[in-house]
Every structure is written in C-alpha cells, then in structure tokens.
C-alpha cells in the first residue's frame, strides 16, 4: 500500500472516549491496520482519525475498514480485554501546522 499521491477526498472522525487512557488505547489498537491511509491522534479523551484517499469510493472503503476495527477495539476495551498503552501512539500523526491537504506523508 502507498499513500495516495492525489488526495481527492478526506474525512475526519472524532470519537469522544470516557478517558484519555481509552482514547490512547483505541488509537494504539488501530495502528496495525490503518497506518498508511489514516492519521491518528488523541486530544485529551477524544480520538481523532483523519482519512485521505484519491476518490470518494476509496475513502469509503478506508473508513469502513477503520470503523470496523474501531468497533472491535471498543468491544474489547469495554470487556477489559485491551491493556492500556504504556506510552506513545503507533499511527502516524499529522504534522503540526500542516494544513495543506494536497500533501501526504510518504
């Protein structure tokens, strides 16, 4: 997989969690599946995912995958099955001050 060279569609998903720990744990749980097309970060107790794709169809597939993984992680978290991360985040983070949606990391 490669980062789309031409970004034609973007979406931001914000999910309010019960704690910062939950937000960071969910972010960590998403890392293995979405590190190429989804940028993630936490803002306090809020999980923020930013998806980019070359087309709306590709964006929809990316979001479907990311949200399915998020749903599974939420279920596991609520059942006590995910341990909180000791530190850090595994999804690539959006660089500070980079508001140019035409440029992706890669």
N, CA, C and O of each residue as an XYZ file, in Angstrom:
424
protein
N       0.835     -1.188      0.000
C       0.000      0.000      0.000
C       0.872      1.241      0.000
O       1.943      1.270      0.605
N       0.398      2.251     -0.683
C       1.111      3.527     -0.677
C       0.132      4.633     -0.353
O      -1.076      4.484     -0.532
N       0.657      5.730      0.120
C      -0.183      6.888      0.412
C      -0.645      7.469     -0.910
O       0.161      7.592     -1.831
N      -1.919      7.833     -1.038
C      -2.413      8.391     -2.291
C      -1.621      9.633     -2.671
O      -1.414     10.521     -1.844
N      -1.176      9.695     -3.935
C      -0.428     10.860     -4.378
C      -1.358     12.024     -4.693
O      -0.957     13.182     -4.583
N      -2.565     11.735     -5.076
C      -3.549     12.766     -5.356
C      -4.725     12.581     -4.400
O      -5.496     11.629     -4.521
N      -4.848     13.492     -3.463
C      -5.922     13.382     -2.480
C      -7.148     14.084     -3.025
O      -7.131     15.292     -3.264
N      -8.224     13.314     -3.222
C      -9.450     13.874     -3.728
C     -10.566     13.884     -2.704
O     -11.579     14.561     -2.879
N     -10.373     13.120     -1.621
C     -11.411     13.027     -0.604
C     -10.757     12.867      0.768
O      -9.787     12.127      0.929
N     -11.308     13.573      1.745
C     -10.803     13.483      3.113
C     -11.977     13.400      4.081
O     -13.087     13.839      3.779
N     -11.710     12.837      5.231
C     -12.734     12.774      6.277
C     -12.041     12.778      7.629
O     -10.952     12.225      7.786
N     -12.683     13.407      8.599
C     -12.193     13.391      9.970
C     -13.262     12.759     10.840
O     -14.431     13.139     10.788
N     -12.845     11.785     11.644
C     -13.745     11.102     12.573
C     -13.276     11.451     13.974
O     -12.102     11.281     14.302
N     -14.192     11.938     14.799
C     -13.897     12.257     16.195
C     -14.772     11.377     17.070
O     -15.989     11.313     16.896
N     -14.126     10.696     18.020
C     -14.857      9.816     18.919
C     -14.506     10.201     20.352
O     -13.354     10.086     20.768
N     -15.498     10.655     21.099
C     -15.276     11.014     22.491
C     -15.254      9.755     23.339
O     -16.199      8.967     23.325
N     -14.182      9.576     24.067
C     -13.998      8.398     24.918
C     -14.257      8.772     26.370
O     -14.398      9.949     26.700
N     -14.318      7.779     27.222
C     -14.563      8.034     28.643
C     -13.330      8.569     29.355
O     -13.440      9.155     30.432
N     -12.146      8.370     28.758
C     -10.907      8.843     29.370
C      -9.827      8.979     28.305
O      -9.954      8.454     27.199
N      -8.768      9.688     28.657
C      -7.608      9.797     27.769
C      -6.992      8.411     27.553
O      -6.554      8.084     26.450
N      -6.964      7.614     28.598
C      -6.417      6.268     28.513
C      -7.176      5.432     27.472
O      -6.565      4.714     26.681
N      -8.498      5.530     27.479
C      -9.289      4.794     26.491
C      -8.966      5.286     25.086
O      -8.766      4.474     24.183
N      -8.911      6.595     24.886
C      -8.617      7.151     23.561
C      -7.256      6.673     23.058
O      -7.129      6.276     21.900
N      -6.241      6.709     23.919
C      -4.903      6.275     23.526
C      -4.853      4.775     23.247
O      -4.143      4.335     22.343
N      -5.588      4.005     24.005
C      -5.624      2.556     23.804
C      -6.307      2.210     22.491
O      -5.830      1.347     21.754
N      -7.421      2.875     22.189
C      -8.106      2.626     20.923
C      -7.221      3.036     19.748
O      -7.174      2.339     18.735
N      -6.524      4.156     19.879
C      -5.617      4.598     18.821
C      -4.539      3.551     18.572
O      -4.244      3.216     17.425
N      -3.962      3.044     19.633
C      -2.924      2.022     19.518
C      -3.478      0.753     18.868
O      -2.797      0.118     18.062
N      -4.700      0.389     19.215
C      -5.310     -0.824     18.656
C      -5.541     -0.698     17.152
O      -5.543     -1.709     16.450
N      -5.734      0.506     16.645
C      -5.983      0.713     15.218
C      -4.703      0.734     14.389
O      -4.763      0.553     13.173
N      -3.573      0.944     14.999
C      -2.321      1.171     14.283
C      -1.957      0.108     13.248
O      -1.602      0.484     12.131
N      -2.020     -1.181     13.539
C      -1.566     -2.159     12.553
C      -2.361     -2.163     11.252
O      -1.818     -2.515     10.205
N      -3.641     -1.778     11.298
C      -4.489     -1.865     10.107
C      -4.563     -0.589      9.285
O      -4.907     -0.648      8.104
N      -4.252      0.553      9.865
C      -4.561      1.799      9.173
C      -3.411      2.782      9.065
O      -3.649      3.966      8.827
N      -2.188      2.344      9.230
C      -1.084      3.286      9.289
C      -0.772      3.967      7.967
O      -0.066      4.976      7.967
N      -1.259      3.468      6.852
C      -0.946      4.075      5.561
C      -1.939      5.146      5.148
O      -1.538      6.170      4.596
N      -3.209      4.939      5.398
C      -4.228      5.852      4.891
C      -4.941      6.656      5.958
O      -5.706      7.566      5.639
N      -4.705      6.338      7.212
C      -5.390      7.029      8.295
C      -4.356      7.590      9.262
O      -3.504      6.862      9.773
N      -4.443      8.893      9.505
C      -3.592      9.532     10.506
C      -4.400      9.622     11.786
O      -5.596      9.910     11.746
N      -3.768      9.382     12.907
C      -4.500      9.405     14.163
C      -3.785     10.164     15.253
O      -2.562     10.298     15.254
N      -4.580     10.655     16.181
C      -4.041     11.342     17.353
C      -5.118     11.347     18.427
O      -6.278     11.029     18.165
N      -4.719     11.710     19.630
C      -5.694     11.935     20.680
C      -5.625     13.392     21.084
O      -4.573     14.027     21.016
N      -6.751     13.900     21.501
C      -6.871     15.249     22.056
C      -7.617     15.079     23.370
O      -8.847     15.110     23.415
N      -6.845     14.899     24.442
C      -7.463     14.594     25.725
C      -8.153     13.257     25.637
O      -7.522     12.249     25.319
N      -9.453     13.235     25.917
C     -10.224     11.994     25.871
C     -10.888     11.778     24.512
O     -11.807     10.968     24.393
N     -10.434     12.488     23.502
C     -11.027     12.356     22.177
C     -10.051     11.688     21.218
O      -8.881     12.062     21.146
N     -10.540     10.702     20.488
C      -9.778     10.025     19.451
C     -10.102     10.719     18.134
O     -11.274     10.885     17.794
N      -9.085     11.120     17.397
C      -9.279     11.812     16.127
C      -8.587     11.020     15.030
O      -7.385     10.764     15.103
N      -9.344     10.634     14.017
C      -8.815      9.925     12.862
C      -9.043     10.770     11.624
O     -10.141     11.281     11.406
N      -8.005     10.916     10.813
C      -8.122     11.661      9.557
C      -7.767     10.718      8.420
O      -6.663     10.176      8.366
N      -8.714     10.532      7.519
C      -8.516      9.619      6.391
C      -8.416     10.426      5.105
O      -9.099     11.434      4.927
N      -7.546      9.958      4.213
C      -7.364     10.598      2.908
C      -7.336      9.528      1.835
O      -6.805      8.437      2.043
N      -7.908      9.845      0.693
C      -7.909      8.894     -0.415
C      -8.019      9.657     -1.730
O      -8.380     10.834     -1.761
N      -7.702      8.964     -2.802
C      -7.751      9.578     -4.120
C      -9.181      9.791     -4.614
O      -9.428     10.670     -5.440
N     -10.123      8.992     -4.111
C     -11.514      9.119     -4.563
C     -12.453      8.879     -3.386
O     -12.050      8.370     -2.340
N     -13.701      9.254     -3.580
C     -14.701      9.041     -2.539
C     -14.904      7.551     -2.289
O     -15.078      7.142     -1.141
N     -14.884      6.741     -3.328
C     -15.035      5.297     -3.166
C     -13.920      4.701     -2.326
O     -14.168      3.876     -1.446
N     -12.692      5.119     -2.598
C     -11.558      4.639     -1.803
C     -11.662      5.120     -0.365
O     -11.338      4.380      0.564
N     -12.113      6.358     -0.176
C     -12.286      6.897      1.172
C     -13.332      6.089      1.936
O     -13.150      5.785      3.115
N     -14.420      5.746      1.266
C     -15.467      4.959      1.909
C     -14.925      3.607      2.362
O     -15.204      3.173      3.479
N     -14.155      2.938      1.510
C     -13.577      1.641      1.875
C     -12.598      1.789      3.046
O     -12.567      0.954      3.949
N     -11.805      2.855      3.017
C     -10.859      3.106      4.104
C     -11.593      3.330      5.418
O     -11.215      2.775      6.450
N     -12.651      4.152      5.378
C     -13.435      4.417      6.593
C     -14.170      3.172      7.070
O     -14.245      2.924      8.273
N     -14.709      2.390      6.151
C     -15.373      1.136      6.533
C     -14.408      0.241      7.308
O     -14.761     -0.305      8.353
N     -13.195      0.096      6.792
C     -12.195     -0.738      7.466
C     -11.816     -0.162      8.823
O     -11.784     -0.883      9.821
N     -11.527      1.150      8.862
C     -11.104      1.784     10.117
C     -12.205      1.715     11.175
O     -11.924      1.459     12.346
N     -13.460      1.944     10.767
C     -14.558      1.918     11.731
C     -14.874      0.502     12.201
O     -15.272      0.306     13.350
N     -14.703     -0.480     11.329
C     -14.882     -1.873     11.755
C     -13.824     -2.242     12.799
O     -14.127     -2.899     13.796
N     -12.590     -1.815     12.561
C     -11.514     -2.073     13.539
C     -11.771     -1.317     14.839
O     -11.531     -1.845     15.925
N     -12.258     -0.082     14.729
C     -12.561      0.708     15.922
C     -13.675      0.040     16.734
O     -13.592     -0.024     17.961
N     -14.698     -0.449     16.068
C     -15.795     -1.134     16.753
C     -15.293     -2.358     17.503
O     -15.681     -2.596     18.647
N     -14.428     -3.137     16.855
C     -13.866     -4.327     17.518
C     -13.016     -3.915     18.722
O     -13.081     -4.549     19.775
N     -12.221     -2.855     18.567
C     -11.384     -2.386     19.672
C     -12.239     -1.868     20.825
O     -11.912     -2.093     21.990
N     -13.335     -1.174     20.505
C     -14.239     -0.677     21.554
C     -14.854     -1.838     22.339
O     -14.942     -1.787     23.566
N     -15.272     -2.870     21.634
C     -15.861     -4.037     22.307
C     -14.838     -4.708     23.218
O     -15.147     -5.104     24.341
N     -13.626     -4.824     22.713
C     -12.568     -5.451     23.503
C     -12.227     -4.593     24.713
O     -12.027     -5.114     25.811
N     -12.159     -3.271     24.515
C     -11.875     -2.339     25.629
C     -12.960     -2.462     26.699
O     -12.656     -2.578     27.886
N     -14.218     -2.437     26.280
C     -15.309     -2.453     27.252
C     -15.387     -3.785     28.011
O     -15.930     -3.841     29.114
N     -14.846     -4.847     27.422
C     -14.837     -6.135     28.118
C     -13.565     -6.322     28.948
O     -13.381     -7.355     29.591
N     -12.691     -5.312     28.928
C     -11.458     -5.384     29.702
C     -10.342     -6.138     29.018
O      -9.351     -6.496     29.655
N     -10.489     -6.384     27.720
C      -9.507     -7.202     27.010
C      -8.326     -6.478     26.407
O      -7.396     -7.138     25.945
N      -8.312     -5.138     26.385
C      -7.169     -4.402     25.858
C      -6.463     -3.730     27.017
O      -7.086     -3.021     27.807
N      -5.176     -3.950     27.119
C      -4.385     -3.262     28.138
C      -4.053     -1.870     27.646
O      -3.795     -1.676     26.458
N      -4.056     -0.916     28.529
C      -3.722      0.464     28.167
C      -2.259      0.536     27.742
O      -1.414     -0.167     28.296
N      -1.958      1.392     26.749
C      -0.574      1.527     26.314
C       0.270      2.204     27.395
O      -0.220      3.057     28.134
N       1.530      1.818     27.478
C       2.395      2.440     28.469
C       2.793      3.838     28.029
O       2.969      4.726     28.863
N       2.935      4.039     26.740
C       3.242      5.368     26.227
C       3.160      5.353     24.715
O       3.172      4.292     24.091
N       3.075      6.543     24.129
C       3.182      6.691     22.688
C       1.952      6.279     21.910
O       0.974      5.765     22.453
N       2.043      6.528     20.614
C       0.988      6.211     19.668
C       1.642      5.540     18.473
O       2.785      5.851     18.137
N       0.938      4.627     17.832
C       1.528      3.929     16.708
C       1.063      4.419     15.347
O       1.750      4.182     14.353
N      -0.070      5.089     15.266
C      -0.499      5.633     13.986
C       0.329      6.867     13.692
O       0.693      7.593     14.616
N       0.636      7.123     12.433
C       1.363      8.349     12.133
C       0.520      9.549     12.535
O      -0.698      9.555     12.354
N       1.163     10.540     13.068
C       0.454     11.732     13.491
C       0.553     12.805     12.418
O       1.540     12.881     11.686
N      -0.458     13.613     12.338
C      -0.453     14.729     11.410
C       0.570     15.739     11.903
O       0.527     16.133     13.068
N       1.493     16.168     11.039
C       2.498     17.137     11.469
C       1.846     18.437     11.919
O       0.880     18.901     11.312
N       2.378     19.017     12.981
C       1.860     20.286     13.486
C       1.944     21.346     12.399
O       2.968     21.465     11.726
N       0.883     22.113     12.222
C       0.876     23.225     11.278
C       0.764     22.819      9.826
O       0.863     23.682      8.953
N       0.559     21.531      9.519
C       0.434     21.091      8.146
C      -1.031     21.009      7.772
O      -1.678     19.980      7.967
N      -1.545     22.093      7.236
C      -2.951     22.143      6.847
C      -3.152     21.942      5.362
O      -4.284     22.013      4.883
N      -2.079     21.693      4.613
C      -2.166     21.505      3.171
C      -2.614     20.083      2.895
O      -1.841     19.140      3.061
N      -3.866     19.925      2.473
C      -4.403     18.590      2.257
C      -3.904     17.962      0.974
O      -4.174     16.786      0.734
N      -3.188     18.696      0.139
C      -2.656     18.145     -1.099
C      -1.359     17.398     -0.886
O      -0.884     16.723     -1.799
N      -0.776     17.498      0.288
C       0.482     16.826      0.549
C       0.259     15.740      1.588
O      -0.365     15.977      2.622
N       0.760     14.575      1.316
C       0.672     13.486      2.281
C       2.060     13.082      2.707
O       3.051     13.411      2.056
N       2.115     12.367      3.807
C       3.402     11.840      4.239
C       3.697     10.605      3.419
O       2.778      9.876      3.045
N       4.913     10.366      3.146
C       5.148      9.149      2.428
C       6.502      9.015      2.012
O       6.859      8.019      1.383
